[in-house]
Amino acid sequence: MSADPFLIVGGGIGGLGAALALARDGHPVHLVERAARFHEVGAGIQLGPNVFRMFNRLGIRDAILATAVRPAALVMRCAIRCHEVVRVPLGDDFAAHFGNPYAVIHRADLHAALLDACRAQPGITLETQRSATSFAQDATGVTLELGGRQRLRGAALIGADGLWSTLRAQIIGDGKPQVSGHIAYRAVLPMEAVPAELRRKEVILWAGPRLHLVHYPLRRGELMNLVAVFHSDHYAEGWDQQGDTALLWRHFEGTRPEVRAMLERIETWRYWVLCDREPARGWTRGRATLLGDAAHPMLQYLAQGANMALEDAVCLTDQLALHGGDIPRALAAYEEARILRTARVQLTARFYGEVYHAAGVKAELRDQMLAGGGKGTWEGMRWLYGGPDWPGMR
């Protein structure tokens, strides 16, 4: 095993997950984050049974369950006519079926659990205000160039620097992400501010023409997470902009009173433009690779972005063990093990966006096809929730 550390660029969920997985397996890690402090922007995240297998490996399952909420069901309702399209139960039978539960958590709580575990784990160096600009590699390692003409030397490099990845530009060079034409507004409400009839321990999605609203409880039921999505040609890079409330209301005109009752309680919204990329090979070049959104950014409609990043982190670590520390071979095997699963999630997420936002006859057909789904949808999701699986998985 090399004495040089694994260099990780990006201190989000994927980067911290990779640092923790590698260090728990005995690899030294040096992680750099460009922000002034480690923090996570955003609100709720949905956690499928597949990611709980990663929490077990990372040693943070108990920390996650301490603040997460286990919803009773996933529910889709019509945002125009209010009828229930489908209800998928998520109780003990679901957990037994897949071997792990379904949960929802505040993004900051997941990030904090990973950060606390990294700080307690020997072998991890964490630095902020360090911006990666480029890298070079040779037969024995990687040199990472930082702002201010600083350099770091490591055994390998992992780019976990997100959708707008600097390192992807050097490894793949395929330009900017693909703008979907959808905008997501997000906010969090104290539960006491939520109308009593809507304080449900469920993930509820109100589906309408070219829009939807999803809401679910966070932090042991103390908060309600809201995400409102609609089609728009408005565009701004990043994912933490001040939202235009008037624009939101124009798009949600004509929706059910229950939907508007949730929206009207928010005074300040943050928004981001939804982007992804075409699935593509080529994340890995020798001793450098990408992870999470830097490798396979996806729309949020399958609620799997953070889950896939943590699967990446554990898979990469397993490939190093399987290939006896041969880093280029292990990183190539990591990409091969992950490419088709993550591509399927990327493409399925796009399809779900069409399903949620259907109008007219398409919406009628959706409702007919999903009616009575319930537990019957479980088997259709086994490819996702019953996984992952890769060579050398422990």
N, C-alpha and C positions, 0 to 999 in steps of 0.2 A: 504494500500500500504506500502511495506517495506521501512524502512529508509535506509537500506543497498543498495548500488548501484548494477546495473547490470554490471557485469564485461565482457568486450569484448576484445578478443585477436585478434589483426590484424587491422591495420589502412589503409587498402585499401578501395576500393569502397564499398564492402559489409559491412565491419566493421563500416565505417563512416555512411553508410546508416542506419544501425541498431541503432547506437548511436543517430542519428538525429530523427528517427521515435520514439524511446522509450522516448527520452527527450521531444519531442513535445507532448507526451501523459502523461507527468508528472512523468516519472520514472527517478531517478538519474542514471547516467552512469559513469563508470570509464573505459576508453579504454587505452590499452597498446599496443605499437608498438615496435618491436625489433630494427628497423632501427634507425639511428641517427636523422633522420628528416622525416616528412611526405612528401612523394612524390610518384608519380606513374610512373613506367617504361612502355614504350610502345608508341604506336602512335594512330591510329584510332580505334574508336568503332562505331558500328552501333546501332542505337536506334530505336527499333520497336515501333509501337503505344502502345503496352502493357506497356512499361516502362514509357510513358508519364503520365499514370494514377498514377504511383508511384511518379513522379516529382511533380504532383499536391499535393499529400498528404504530401510530404516533404517540400513543399514551395520553390522549386528551379526551377520551369519551366522557368521563365523569365531569370534566370541566364544561363540556358542551351541554350536557344534559342538565347542568345546574341552572342554566339561564334559558334554554330552549323551551319551546312549547310543542307538544305533540298534538296536532289537530285531529279532530274526530273524523274529518272527511275533506276531500276535494270536491267542490261543488261548482258547476257552471250553471248560471242563470241568464236568461235573455235580458239585456239592458233596455229593451224597448217594451216588451210585453210581460216580463217578470217571470214567466214560467221556468221551472227547473228543467234544464236540458239533461243533465246527468249528475249523479252523486256517487263518488267512489269512497267507500269506507276505509279508514286508515287506522282502525283500532288494533286490538291485540291479535285478531285473526290475520290482519295484514302483516304485522311484525313477524308472526310465526311463519307465514307463507314465504317471506323473503329473508327471514333470519335476522332482520334488523328493523327498527322503526322508521317512520317518516316524521320529520320535525321541521320547525321553522325557527330562525334565530336572527337576532340583530347582527348585521355584518360586523359591527365594531366588537361584539362579544366573541365572535369566532376569531377575528383577528387578534384580540387580546389574549385568548386562550393559546393561540399559536406563539405569540410574542412572549408570553410568560414562560411557556415551555422552552423556547429557544434560549431565553436568558438564564434559565436554570440548567440547561444542558451544557456540559463541558465540550469544548472544541468548536464553539461557534463565536465568531467575531462579528458584531453588528455595528455598522457605521451609517450615519446620516450625512446629508449635504455632500454627497459624492456622486457626481454625474458621469456616467460612462459615455464615451464618445465613439470608441472603436476598439478593435482588438487585433492582435497578430498572434500566430501560433507557429510552433515548430515541433519537432519530433518528441520533445520532452514536456512541453507545457504551453501555456497561454499567457500573453501579456496584455492586460487590460489598460487602455488609455483612459484617464480621467481628466476632468477639467483642471486647468491650472498646471498642465504638463506633468501631472502625477501619474504613476503607474503602479499596478499590482501584478504580481506574478503568481500563477496558480497552475494546478495540474489539469484543470478543465474549466470551462465557462458555461454557465447556465443563464440564458436570457429569460427572466421572468418579469420583464418590464412592460407588460400589458399590451393593449390594443394598438397603441402608437409606438411600438417597440423600436428603439434605436438600433438594437442589435439585429433585428429581423432584416432591416435594410441592408446590412452587410452580409448576412447569411443567405437570404433568399432574394432580396432586392425586387420585390413585386409591387412597390408603390404603396399608396394609401389604402386603408380599409375601404370596403364597399358600403356606401350609405344606403340604408334600407328604405328611407322615406317615412320611417316611424319615429315618433318622439315619445319619450317616457317622462312623465312628471311624477315625482315621488315626495312623500311627506310622512310624518309620524304624528299621531294624535295621542294624548293621554286617554286611557280607556274611558274615563268618566265623561269625556267630551263626545263620545260616540253615542248616537241614538241607541236607547236600550234594546230595541228590537234587532239591532245589527251587531250586538256584542256576542258574537258566536265564536266558539272555539273551532273554527273551520277556516280553510282557505277558500274564499268565495271569489269567483271570477264572473263579472257581469259582461257578457259578450254582446257587441253591437256592430253595426256597419262601420267598418274602418276605425274601430275603437274598442277598448275594453277598460274596465276598472277591476283591479284585484285588491283584496284586503284580507289581512289575517293578523292575529294577536302576536305580540312579541314580549320578551322579558317576563315570563311567568304570567302573562296576561295583563301586564301593567300598561302596555302601549298597543296601538293599532297601526299597522303598517299599511300605507296606501300607495299604489302605483297606478296611474292613469296613462294609457297609451293611445295615441291617435296618429293618423297619417298626416304628414305635412312635408312641404319642401323646405321648411326652415332648417338651417344648418349652422352648427358651430362645433369646432373641435373641442374635445374634452367631454366630461360627463358630470359637471357640477356647476351648471349655469343657473342664474336666477330666472324662474319661470314667469311667463306672461299669463296672469290669471284670466284676462279677457279672452285670449286665444284659446285657452282650455275650455272656457264656458261656451264659446262658439261651436266647438267641435262636439261638446256633450249636450247641446240643445236637443230637446226631444227625448232624452233618456228618462228612465223611471225616477219617480220621486225618491226612492231609496238610494239611488246612485247620486242624485243631486244633493241629498241630505248629507252624504259623506263628503262630497267635494266642497260644499259651502262652508264647512267648518275649518277649512285650511286657508290661512291668510298668506302664507309664504310657501312657495313651491320651489324645488330644485329640479332641473331637468337635464336630460342628456339625449343626444341623437343616437339611435340604435344603429350599430354597424356590425358587419362580420366580414369574412373573406371566403372565397371559394376554397374548399379543402385542397390542400397541396402537399406534396412530398417536398423534402429538402430542408427540414428543420435543422438537420445536423450537418456540420462540416468538421470532420476530424474530431478535435477535442472541444468543440463548441456546439451547443444545442439550445433549443428554445423550449419553453414550457408554458402551459396555460394559455391565456389570451394572446401572448406573443406568438404561439405556435398555431392555435386553432380558435380564433375568436368566433363566438356564436351569439345569435340573438337569444334573448332571455326567455323565450316562450316555452322551453322545456325545463327551465330552472335548474340548469346543470353546469353553468360556467365555473363556479368555485369548486363544485364536486369533481369536475374533470381535471382541474388544476391539481387537486390533491391526489387524485389517482395517478396523474403524471409523476408527481413527486415520489410516490412509493414505488411505482414501476421502474423509474430510473434507478433507484437504489437497488432494487432487486436484480436489475440487469448487470450492475457492477459486481454484485456477489456471484451471479451466475457465470460471468465471463472472467472471473479471477482477477479483477482489477485492470483488465485490458480496456482502457478508457475509450478509445475510438470504436472498438468493436461493441462495447456495452452501450454507447450512445446511439450507434446505428441500430442496435437491437431494440433499444427503447423506442425509437421512432417507429420502427416496424411493428412493434407490439401495440402502439397507440393509434396509428394513423387511421385505420378503418373504423374503430370504435368512435373516435372523436369526430370523424367525418360524418358518420351516421347521426350523431347528435346535432352537428351543425345543420345538416340538411333536414332532419326531422323538426328542428326548431323553426326553420323557415316555413315548413308545412303547417305547423301548429298556428303560426301567425295568420295564415290564410283561413284556417278553421275558426279561430277566435273572431276574426274580423269579417266574416262572411255576411252578405246582404242578400235580400230577395230569395229567389229559389235556392241559391247555394246555402243560405241559412236554414231554409226549411229542410233541405236534404241533410245538412249537418245534424239538425235536431232529430230527424228520423233515424239516422245511422247511430247516434249516440244514445238514444232513448233506451233505458233499461240496462245500460252498460254495467254500472255498479261493480261488483266483484269480478264480473266478466272481463273487465279491462285489465285485471292483474296480469293475466297470462300474456296479454299484448305488450306489457311493459317488462316482461322477464328479461329480455335482452339487455335492458338498462339497469333495472333494480336488482336483478339476480347476479349481475357481474360486479366487478370486472374479473377477467382471467387472463393471465399472460404466462409465458415460460418463466420458471423460477419463482413464481409467486409463493410467498410464505404466509 
